[in-house]
Amino acid sequence: MSDPDAPTSTVAGADPQVRAELERMRASIDNIDAVLIHTLAERFKCTQRVGVLKAEHGLPPSDPAREARQIERLRSLAHEADLDPAFAEKFLQFIVGEVIRHHEAIAADADA
């Protein structure tokens, strides 16, 4: 069995202080990743409910005007946060694409 405390990957030969800092930063990254996953899960719970409401009331799965407003809003937030606005836009477009796919599936189920 391998030693779980043994240094791994390319940092094995690094200075102990560097390894310790890397481990602290990686622990923070792992925590942030967990927050992102839980936040996305909550977001998708909300959008699922939106999809049900849209299907129940015959509304289209996508709302291009809202999507455009959200892209501009997130690009602005990204700029303020010193994050590449193009990255933020791509990320949002990926999420919105998934949401629309879910809404289409909910609408198809409602029609069945």
C-alpha positions in Angstrom: 0.0 0.0 0.0 1.3 3.5 -0.9 1.9 6.2 1.7 -1.0 8.7 1.5 1.3 11.4 2.9 4.0 10.8 0.3 4.5 13.7 -2.2 3.0 12.9 -5.6 3.3 14.1 -9.2 5.8 16.7 -10.3 6.1 18.5 -6.9 7.8 15.5 -5.3 11.2 17.0 -5.7 10.2 20.5 -4.9 11.3 22.4 -1.8 9.1 21.4 1.3 7.8 25.0 1.6 6.8 25.0 -2.0 5.1 21.6 -1.6 3.3 22.9 1.5 2.0 26.0 -0.3 0.9 24.0 -3.3 -1.0 21.6 -1.0 -2.7 24.6 0.8 -3.7 26.1 -2.6 -4.9 22.8 -3.9 -7.0 22.3 -0.8 -8.6 25.7 -1.4 -9.2 24.8 -5.1 -10.8 21.5 -4.1 -13.1 23.5 -1.7 -14.0 25.9 -4.5 -14.7 23.1 -6.9 -17.1 21.6 -4.3 -18.9 25.0 -4.0 -19.2 25.2 -7.7 -20.7 21.8 -8.0 -23.2 22.4 -5.2 -24.0 25.9 -6.7 -24.6 24.4 -10.1 -26.9 21.7 -8.6 -29.0 24.4 -6.9 -29.1 26.4 -10.1 -30.3 23.5 -12.1 -33.0 22.7 -9.5 -34.3 26.2 -10.1 -34.1 26.0 -13.8 -35.9 22.6 -13.7 -38.8 24.3 -12.0 -38.7 27.1 -14.6 -38.9 24.4 -17.3 -42.0 22.9 -15.6 -43.7 26.3 -15.4 -42.9 27.0 -19.1 -44.2 23.6 -20.2 -47.4 23.9 -18.1 -48.1 27.3 -19.7 -47.0 26.6 -23.2 -44.0 28.9 -23.1 -41.0 28.2 -25.3 -38.0 26.4 -23.8 -35.6 29.3 -24.5 -35.9 33.1 -24.0 -33.3 34.7 -26.3 -33.9 38.2 -24.9 -33.2 37.0 -21.3 -30.2 35.0 -22.4 -28.7 38.1 -24.1 -29.3 40.2 -21.0 -27.7 37.5 -18.8 -24.6 37.3 -21.1 -24.1 41.0 -20.9 -24.6 40.9 -17.1 -22.2 38.1 -16.6 -19.6 39.7 -18.9 -19.8 42.8 -16.8 -19.5 40.8 -13.5 -16.5 38.9 -15.0 -14.8 42.2 -15.9 -15.3 43.5 -12.4 -14.0 40.3 -10.9 -10.9 40.3 -13.2 -12.1 37.2 -15.1 -12.0 36.9 -18.8 -15.5 38.0 -20.0 -15.2 35.7 -23.0 -14.6 32.8 -20.7 -17.6 33.8 -18.6 -19.8 34.0 -21.7 -18.7 30.6 -22.9 -19.4 29.1 -19.5 -22.9 30.7 -19.4 -23.6 29.6 -22.9 -22.7 26.0 -22.0 -25.0 26.2 -18.9 -27.9 27.8 -20.9 -27.6 25.2 -23.6 -28.0 22.5 -20.9 -30.9 24.3 -19.4 -32.7 24.6 -22.8 -32.1 20.9 -23.4 -33.7 20.1 -20.1 -36.6 22.5 -20.8 -37.2 20.8 -24.2 -37.3 17.4 -22.6 -39.7 18.6 -19.9 -41.9 20.1 -22.6 -41.8 16.9 -24.7 -42.8 14.9 -21.6 -45.7 17.3 -20.9 -46.9 16.8 -24.5 -46.7 13.0 -24.2 
